[in-house]
């Protein structure tokens, strides 16, 4: 379970972030100031860092972190000035959000940055192609073929299929797929997934009304059956 460190001096805001992250399947830790935050940083997989902190401010904490760590950091600030955003990103932050923020968007950004960091630091070699019963997906060329015939997918159709093929036989709800595929753009709803899955099936399934690859699990979501 990924550990998310929240460095925030406002207990209500910290509790809101902690509760949403815990509900999303993360383990959230809270530090009330920069000193404690630096002490806990080694335990975390990602840090949510407020700029306006007592004593050691967020920018100073960030600079100290970057001396030894590349851990993803999302800055939060009530300040609306572009200079604060520039200072934060220039000091090594991976992202910046202004208060008040959407807790759902914050969770989506946490997921996206963790996934990106895992890809960048992965020691394993990812096979460029995935094959399931005649359905072939090439990660590098972003091409999909069914029994040797190429299918022209849109970028999001490809991303949905890629995610499901990388996680076969697991059921994902519409909301799960939306968060995983749309990531930082996740400002829509689950109906978007339904439309994209229907169009994907029309392109890859021999019988779209009786899908052999992307199955519907009624009341739960979708899965790629192997």
C-alpha positions as CSV (number, residue, x, y, z in Angstrom):
1,X,0.0,0.0,0.0
2,X,1.6,3.3,-1.1
3,X,2.3,5.7,1.8
4,X,1.4,9.4,1.2
5,X,2.9,12.0,3.5
6,X,0.8,15.2,4.0
7,X,2.8,18.1,5.3
8,X,0.1,20.6,6.4
9,X,-0.3,22.8,9.5
10,X,-4.1,23.2,9.1
11,X,-5.6,20.2,10.9
12,X,-8.9,20.4,9.0
13,X,-7.3,20.4,5.6
14,X,-4.9,17.7,6.6
15,X,-7.8,15.5,7.9
16,X,-9.7,16.0,4.6
17,X,-6.7,15.0,2.5
18,X,-6.0,12.0,4.8
19,X,-9.6,10.7,4.7
20,X,-9.8,10.9,0.9
21,X,-6.5,9.2,0.4
22,X,-7.3,6.5,2.9
23,X,-10.6,5.8,1.1
24,X,-8.7,5.6,-2.2
25,X,-6.6,2.8,-0.8
26,X,-3.5,4.7,0.3
27,X,-1.9,5.0,3.7
28,X,-1.8,8.6,4.7
29,X,0.6,10.1,7.2
30,X,0.4,13.7,8.5
31,X,3.1,16.0,9.6
32,X,2.1,19.4,11.1
33,X,5.3,21.2,10.1
34,X,8.4,21.0,7.8
35,X,10.7,19.7,10.5
36,X,8.5,16.7,11.3
37,X,7.8,16.3,7.6
38,X,11.5,15.9,6.8
39,X,11.8,13.3,9.5
40,X,9.0,11.2,8.0
41,X,9.9,11.7,4.4
42,X,11.9,8.5,4.1
43,X,8.7,6.5,4.9
44,X,6.7,8.0,2.1
45,X,6.2,7.2,-1.6
46,X,4.8,10.6,-2.4
47,X,4.5,13.9,-0.5
48,X,1.7,16.5,-0.5
49,X,3.4,19.7,0.7
50,X,1.9,23.0,1.8
51,X,3.9,26.1,1.0
52,X,2.8,28.2,4.0
53,X,4.2,26.3,6.9
54,X,5.4,27.6,10.4
55,X,9.1,27.7,10.8
56,X,10.5,26.0,7.8
57,X,8.3,26.8,4.8
58,X,7.4,24.5,2.0
59,X,9.9,25.7,-0.5
60,X,12.7,25.2,2.1
61,X,11.5,21.7,2.8
62,X,11.3,20.9,-0.9
63,X,14.9,22.1,-1.5
64,X,16.1,20.0,1.5
65,X,14.3,17.0,0.1
66,X,15.8,17.4,-3.3
67,X,19.3,17.1,-1.9
68,X,18.8,13.4,-1.4
69,X,15.4,12.3,-2.9
70,X,13.5,12.2,-6.2
71,X,10.2,11.3,-4.5
72,X,7.2,12.9,-6.2
73,X,6.0,16.1,-4.5
74,X,2.7,17.9,-5.0
75,X,2.7,21.5,-3.7
76,X,-0.4,23.0,-2.3
77,X,-0.8,26.7,-1.7
78,X,-3.5,29.3,-1.0
79,X,-1.3,31.8,-2.8
80,X,-2.5,32.7,-6.3
81,X,0.6,34.4,-7.6
82,X,2.3,32.8,-10.6
83,X,5.7,33.5,-8.9
84,X,4.9,31.0,-6.2
85,X,4.1,28.3,-8.7
86,X,7.3,29.1,-10.6
87,X,9.3,29.0,-7.4
88,X,7.8,25.7,-6.4
89,X,8.2,24.0,-9.7
90,X,11.7,25.5,-10.1
91,X,12.7,24.0,-6.7
92,X,11.8,20.5,-7.9
93,X,8.1,20.0,-7.3
94,X,6.3,17.7,-9.7
95,X,3.0,19.4,-9.5
96,X,1.2,22.4,-8.0
97,X,-2.4,22.8,-6.8
98,X,-4.0,26.0,-5.5
99,X,-6.4,25.9,-2.5
100,X,-9.3,25.4,-2.3
101,X,-8.8,22.2,-4.3
102,X,-11.0,19.2,-5.3
103,X,-10.1,16.2,-3.1
104,X,-11.0,13.9,-6.0
105,X,-8.6,15.7,-8.3
106,X,-5.9,15.5,-5.7
107,X,-6.3,11.7,-5.5
108,X,-6.2,11.5,-9.3
109,X,-3.0,13.5,-9.4
110,X,-1.5,11.3,-6.6
111,X,-2.3,8.2,-8.7
112,X,-0.8,9.7,-11.8
113,X,2.4,10.8,-10.3
114,X,2.9,7.5,-8.5
115,X,2.4,5.6,-11.7
116,X,4.8,7.9,-13.6
117,X,7.4,7.6,-10.9
118,X,7.1,3.8,-10.9
119,X,7.6,3.7,-14.7
120,X,10.6,5.9,-14.5
121,X,12.3,3.9,-11.7
122,X,11.2,0.4,-12.8
123,X,14.2,-2.0,-13.0
124,X,12.3,-4.5,-15.1
125,X,12.1,-4.6,-18.9
126,X,8.5,-4.3,-20.1
127,X,7.7,-6.5,-23.0
128,X,6.6,-4.2,-25.9
129,X,3.8,-6.5,-27.0
130,X,0.8,-8.1,-25.3
131,X,-1.1,-11.0,-26.9
132,X,-4.4,-12.5,-25.8
133,X,-6.1,-15.1,-28.1
134,X,-5.3,-13.3,-31.4
135,X,-5.6,-9.8,-30.0
136,X,-2.1,-8.2,-30.2
137,X,-1.2,-4.8,-28.7
138,X,2.2,-3.1,-29.4
139,X,3.1,-0.6,-26.6
140,X,5.9,1.0,-28.5
141,X,4.1,1.6,-31.8
142,X,0.7,1.9,-30.2
143,X,-0.8,-0.5,-32.7
144,X,-3.5,-3.1,-32.2
145,X,-4.2,-6.1,-34.4
146,X,-6.9,-8.8,-34.2
147,X,-5.8,-12.0,-36.0
148,X,-3.3,-10.0,-38.0
149,X,-5.7,-7.2,-39.1
150,X,-4.8,-3.8,-37.7
151,X,-7.5,-1.8,-35.8
152,X,-7.5,2.0,-35.8
153,X,-8.1,3.0,-32.2
154,X,-8.3,6.5,-30.7
155,X,-5.7,7.3,-28.0
156,X,-8.2,6.7,-25.2
157,X,-9.5,3.5,-26.7
158,X,-5.9,2.3,-26.9
159,X,-5.2,3.3,-23.3
160,X,-8.3,1.5,-22.0
161,X,-7.3,-1.7,-23.8
162,X,-3.7,-1.4,-22.7
163,X,-4.7,-1.0,-19.0
164,X,-7.1,-4.0,-19.2
165,X,-4.6,-6.2,-21.0
166,X,-1.9,-5.3,-18.4
167,X,-4.4,-6.3,-15.7
168,X,-6.2,-9.3,-17.1
169,X,-9.1,-11.0,-15.4
170,X,-9.5,-8.2,-12.9
171,X,-12.8,-6.3,-12.8
172,X,-12.7,-2.5,-12.8
173,X,-15.6,-0.2,-12.4
174,X,-16.4,2.7,-14.7
175,X,-15.0,5.1,-12.1
176,X,-11.8,3.0,-11.6
177,X,-11.2,3.0,-15.4
178,X,-11.8,6.7,-15.7
179,X,-9.3,7.5,-12.9
180,X,-6.7,5.1,-14.2
181,X,-6.9,6.1,-17.9
182,X,-7.8,9.8,-17.8
183,X,-5.6,10.5,-14.8
184,X,-5.0,14.2,-14.3
185,X,-7.7,15.0,-16.9
186,X,-10.3,13.2,-14.8
187,X,-13.0,15.8,-14.7
188,X,-15.8,13.9,-16.4
189,X,-17.9,10.9,-15.4
190,X,-18.2,7.1,-15.9
191,X,-20.5,7.5,-18.9
192,X,-17.4,8.5,-20.8
193,X,-16.0,5.1,-20.2
194,X,-19.1,3.3,-21.4
195,X,-19.0,5.2,-24.7
196,X,-15.3,4.4,-25.2
197,X,-15.7,0.7,-24.3
198,X,-18.6,0.4,-26.8
199,X,-16.5,1.9,-29.6
200,X,-13.5,-0.2,-28.7
201,X,-15.6,-3.3,-28.9
202,X,-16.9,-2.3,-32.3
203,X,-13.3,-2.3,-33.5
204,X,-11.8,-5.4,-31.8
205,X,-14.6,-7.8,-31.2
206,X,-15.8,-10.3,-33.9
207,X,-19.3,-9.9,-32.3
208,X,-19.5,-6.6,-30.3
209,X,-22.8,-7.7,-28.8
210,X,-21.2,-10.9,-27.5
211,X,-17.7,-9.7,-26.6
212,X,-14.9,-12.2,-26.3
213,X,-12.2,-9.8,-25.0
214,X,-13.6,-6.9,-23.0
215,X,-16.4,-8.4,-20.9
216,X,-19.0,-6.7,-18.9
217,X,-19.4,-7.9,-15.3
218,X,-22.9,-6.8,-14.5
219,X,-23.1,-4.5,-11.5
220,X,-19.3,-4.3,-11.2
221,X,-17.6,-3.1,-14.3
222,X,-15.3,-4.5,-17.1
223,X,-12.5,-7.0,-17.4
224,X,-10.2,-8.4,-20.1
225,X,-10.7,-12.1,-20.1
226,X,-7.6,-14.3,-20.7
